[in-house]
Amino acid sequence: MMNKRNTVITLCAAAAIIIALIIIFASVADKDLADRTPTPEPTMIETTGPSVEPLDEVTPRPTAMATVKPTAKPTKKPTARPTVKPSASPAASKNVSVKLENFAFSPKTLNIPLNSTVIFTNKDDVDHTVTNVDGAFKSELFGLNETFTYKFTKAGTYIIYCEPHEFMKITIIVE
C-alpha cells in the first residue's frame, strides 16, 4: 500500500512540474512571438486635390546674424531735457512739500503745475540752501525744521542744489 501511495505522490508531483513548465513555456513563447511580429507598413492613401509639401523642420533655426525689422515710422530722438506736453486746460496750482533729509532732496524729481508753491523743509542737523542753477532764486542757509518757500510762476525745468553740499540736487518740472 505504501508503494502505491508513493507512486501516486510521485506522479502528482511530476504532473505539477510538467504543468508549470508548460505554463512558463507558453508565456515565453507568447512574448517571443510578439517581439517577432512585424509592424504593418504604412499605406499610402491617394487623395484628390492640391498636394502639400512636407515641412523640413518644425522649429525655426537661429541665424548667425541678428535681423532688424524696421518700424512703420521712426521713433523720436531723445532730448537732453524732458519734453513738456501742453495740457488742454491749465492745472490748478498747489502746495507741495520737499524734504532735505540725509543730505538729499526728497523727491529727486518733481512735476508741478504752474503757480504752485514748494515748501522746502530741512530735516538734517546741518544747514542747507535751496539754490537754482540759473540764478532765478536762492535761499539763505536754514537749519533743522526750518523752511524755505518758493512759488513757481514760469513754466520750465528748474535744477536746484544746496550750495554747501553741491551733490544734493532736485529737478522740478513746472507745466
C-alpha positions as CSV (number, residue, x, y, z in Angstrom):
1,M,0.0,0.0,0.0
2,M,2.9,2.3,0.8
3,N,4.3,1.7,-2.6
4,K,1.1,2.7,-4.4
5,R,0.8,5.8,-2.3
6,N,4.4,6.8,-3.0
7,T,3.9,6.2,-6.7
8,V,0.8,8.4,-6.7
9,I,2.5,11.2,-4.9
10,T,5.5,11.0,-7.3
11,L,3.2,11.1,-10.3
12,C,1.2,14.0,-9.0
13,A,4.5,16.0,-8.3
14,A,5.7,15.1,-11.8
15,A,2.4,16.3,-13.3
16,A,2.6,19.6,-11.4
17,I,6.1,20.2,-12.6
18,I,5.1,19.4,-16.2
19,I,2.1,21.8,-15.9
20,A,4.3,24.5,-14.5
21,L,6.8,24.1,-17.4
22,I,4.1,24.2,-19.9
23,I,2.8,27.5,-18.4
24,I,6.3,29.0,-18.4
25,F,7.0,27.9,-21.9
26,A,3.7,29.3,-23.2
27,S,4.3,32.7,-21.7
28,V,7.9,32.9,-23.1
29,A,6.6,31.7,-26.5
30,D,3.9,34.4,-26.5
31,K,6.4,37.1,-25.6
32,D,8.9,35.9,-28.2
33,L,6.1,35.7,-30.8
34,A,5.0,39.3,-30.0
35,D,8.6,40.5,-30.5
36,R,8.9,38.8,-33.9
37,T,5.5,40.0,-35.2
38,P,6.3,42.6,-37.9
39,T,4.7,46.0,-37.6
40,P,2.5,46.8,-40.6
41,E,4.0,49.1,-43.2
42,P,2.2,52.5,-43.6
43,T,-0.1,52.5,-46.6
44,M,-0.4,55.4,-48.9
45,I,-3.8,56.9,-49.3
46,E,-4.4,58.6,-52.6
47,T,-6.3,61.9,-52.4
48,T,-7.6,64.3,-54.9
49,G,-6.8,68.0,-54.7
50,P,-3.7,70.1,-54.3
51,S,-0.6,68.4,-52.9
52,V,1.2,69.8,-49.8
53,E,4.9,69.5,-49.5
54,P,6.1,68.3,-46.1
55,L,8.0,70.7,-43.9
56,D,11.7,70.1,-43.4
57,E,11.6,71.4,-39.8
58,V,9.0,72.3,-37.3
59,T,11.1,74.8,-35.3
60,P,13.0,77.7,-36.9
61,R,16.7,77.7,-36.8
62,P,18.6,80.7,-35.3
63,T,20.5,82.7,-37.8
64,A,24.2,83.7,-37.4
65,M,23.4,87.4,-37.7
66,A,20.7,89.4,-36.0
67,T,17.9,90.6,-38.2
68,V,16.4,94.1,-37.7
69,K,12.9,94.7,-38.9
70,P,12.3,98.4,-39.4
71,T,9.4,100.0,-37.6
72,A,6.5,101.5,-39.5
73,K,7.6,105.0,-38.6
74,P,10.8,106.2,-37.0
75,T,10.8,106.8,-33.2
76,K,11.6,110.2,-31.9
77,K,15.1,111.0,-31.0
78,P,15.5,111.5,-27.2
79,T,16.0,115.0,-26.0
80,A,18.5,116.2,-23.3
81,R,15.7,117.7,-21.2
82,P,12.2,116.3,-20.7
83,T,9.6,117.5,-23.2
84,V,6.7,119.4,-21.7
85,K,3.4,118.3,-23.0
86,P,0.8,121.1,-23.3
87,S,-2.3,120.4,-21.3
88,A,-5.9,121.0,-22.6
89,S,-6.7,123.2,-19.6
90,P,-4.4,124.9,-17.1
91,A,-3.9,122.8,-14.0
92,A,-4.7,124.2,-10.6
93,S,-1.8,125.4,-8.6
94,K,-1.0,123.6,-5.4
95,N,1.3,123.5,-2.4
96,V,4.0,120.8,-2.5
97,S,6.4,119.7,0.2
98,V,10.0,118.7,-0.4
99,K,12.3,117.4,2.4
100,L,16.0,118.0,2.7
101,E,16.9,114.8,4.7
102,N,20.1,112.6,4.9
103,F,21.9,115.1,2.6
104,A,19.4,114.6,-0.2
105,F,16.3,116.3,-1.6
106,S,13.2,114.1,-1.5
107,P,11.8,113.5,-4.0
108,K,14.7,113.9,-6.5
109,T,12.3,114.8,-9.4
110,L,9.0,116.7,-9.1
111,N,6.3,117.6,-11.6
112,I,4.1,120.5,-10.6
113,P,1.5,122.8,-12.2
114,L,2.3,126.4,-13.0
115,N,1.9,128.8,-10.0
116,S,2.4,126.0,-7.4
117,T,4.3,126.7,-4.2
118,V,7.0,124.4,-3.0
119,I,7.8,124.3,0.7
120,F,11.4,123.0,1.3
121,T,11.8,121.7,4.9
122,N,15.3,120.9,6.4
123,K,15.2,117.6,8.3
124,D,19.0,117.5,8.8
125,D,21.1,118.7,11.8
126,V,23.2,120.8,9.4
127,D,22.3,124.0,7.5
128,H,21.3,123.8,3.8
129,T,20.3,126.2,1.0
130,V,17.9,125.9,-1.9
131,T,19.6,127.4,-5.0
132,N,18.5,127.4,-8.6
133,V,21.4,126.8,-11.0
134,D,20.1,129.6,-13.4
135,G,20.1,132.1,-10.5
136,A,16.3,132.6,-10.5
137,F,16.2,132.2,-6.7
138,K,18.4,131.3,-3.8
139,S,17.6,130.8,-0.1
140,E,19.8,131.8,2.9
141,L,21.2,128.9,5.0
142,F,18.4,127.4,7.0
143,G,18.6,124.8,9.8
144,L,16.8,121.8,11.3
145,N,12.9,122.0,10.9
146,E,13.2,125.4,9.2
147,T,11.6,126.0,5.8
148,F,12.1,127.9,2.6
149,T,9.1,128.6,0.3
150,Y,9.1,129.5,-3.4
151,K,6.2,130.0,-5.9
152,F,7.0,128.8,-9.4
153,T,5.3,131.3,-11.8
154,K,7.1,130.4,-15.0
155,A,6.9,127.0,-16.8
156,G,10.1,125.1,-17.4
157,T,12.7,122.8,-15.8
158,Y,14.4,124.0,-12.7
159,I,17.6,122.3,-11.4
160,I,18.1,123.1,-7.8
161,Y,21.0,122.3,-5.4
162,C,22.4,123.0,-2.0
163,E,25.4,125.4,-2.1
164,P,27.4,123.8,0.8
165,H,26.5,120.3,-0.4
166,E,26.5,120.6,-4.3
167,F,25.8,116.8,-4.7
168,M,22.3,117.4,-3.3
169,K,20.1,118.1,-6.3
170,I,16.4,118.1,-7.3
171,T,14.8,118.7,-10.7
172,I,11.4,120.5,-10.7
173,I,9.4,120.5,-13.9
174,V,6.7,123.2,-13.9
175,E,4.0,122.6,-16.5
